[in-house]
Amino acid sequence: MTDPAGTQEAWAAALRAHGRRVTKQRLAVLAAVEQHPHAPAEAILSAARQDLPELTAQSVYVVLGDLTELQMLRRFEPPHSPALYETRVGDNHHHAICISCGRVEDVECAVGHAPCLTPHWDENAKPMTIQIADVMYQGICQDCQRSQTLPAERN
């Protein structure tokens, strides 16, 4: 969203629609996550304190949990990393994570519709209707490839 005032109004309307009060804390956390997608809670706290210096870590964790439950934020947990948050919700996108520097990039659904993957059910399984496929790609980003020697190049 490019219009900050419009974005804040959309968030306020969504909060009200979920029966939540529109508070400075909720709006500060949403703005911090919007400005810093794929950030952990500590980075969100630091960013939100730019607008709201009195914000406590506990309130940020409570707000993150609540907004995630409301599906206004998406939480995902890369391996060997704290949980990360983003405001991009309501679609079936995935993430590519650099195993060297930790950079995270959004990856569109591989097939173009949800879910991206169709599971193969074992004959003893009780198949279910899949609604979301959560795929996490892991690799080495181009910046890290340029700055380091990869194992295959060391020989």
Buried (B, 14 or more C-beta within 10 A) or exposed (E): EEEEEEBBEEBBEBBEEEEBEBBEBBBBBBBBBBBBBBBBBEBBBBBBBEEBEEBEEEBBBBBBEBBBEBEBBBBBEBEEEEEBBBBEEEEBBBBBBBBBEBBBEEBEBBEEEEBBEEEEEEEEEEEEEEEEBEBBEEEBBEEBBEEEEEEEEEE
